[in-house]
Amino acid sequence: MRKVIISLAPVQAGTPVDADRLAEDVKNSVEAGAAMCHLHCRKPDGSLTPDITYMTECFEKILDRTDVVVQASTGGVSDMSIQERCKPLDYEKVESASLNGGSTNLGESVYINSFDDIRYCADAVYQRGILPETEVFDIGMLHNMAQVENERPFAEPILYNLVFGHKGGMQPTIEALTAFRSFVPKHALWGVTHFGRDNWTFLAAAVAMGCTVVRVGFEDSDYLGEGCRAQYNYQIVEKMAAIIRSMGLKTASPDEARAILKLRKR
């Protein structure tokens, strides 16, 4: 039976982060069906930073409670250099990390990821034996990654995260999903993120179309149902897991996710 990996991005940008509360929520989320936890490198006040001290503390408290796949972000709109953005890769327990596939308008900001940035980040993850999850915000970014892959071949599996919903990027329509999905290389795995989500139909469609990973969590949306917002991330995971199971599929455990993605537990 096909298994779908639920990736949890539990922290809304710009909000304070309490490591103990976060760890408890992630533990409950894994029990509900999540397999991966995606964190940016933040200070306790929620601001982005190249200092990995608090991110490390958060992950250590999470791992004290549950065995989840550790995914660090190298992204986020900030004035940090790509070298600073890649500092989270120095945390020795990172198993996967985001690799941004190009520049885009992100809301009212310009999210800059030059070819030199892409090359630097790709080298940084592969040198550490970390699986890159390539974040692509439009179809052209798949072409960007094909060019970089020709320069420095990537290990398999190659995993793309198709990101929808940001102002300035691809919007969450079935037509856009179908078009975007059709350009993903046949040898690659793919997943989806629906930023600003206000329904469940788009993620359900992605699961039906064969995605390997579906990302949910407060970083993208706290929507639970019409007129209802989640108080905890695990409530969102429960809903996503129920949708997956209603299709006759299963949610992957952390170890099953490692097997699917060929990760080496660190």
Helices and strands as residue ranges (DSSP letters): E 3-8, H 19-32, E 34-39, H 53-65, E 69-72, H 82-85, G 87-90, E 96-100, E 104-106, E 109-111, H 115-127, E 131-136, H 139-151, E 159-164, H 174-182, E 189-194, H 201-208, E 213-216, E 223-225, E 228-229, H 233-246, E 250-251, H 254-261
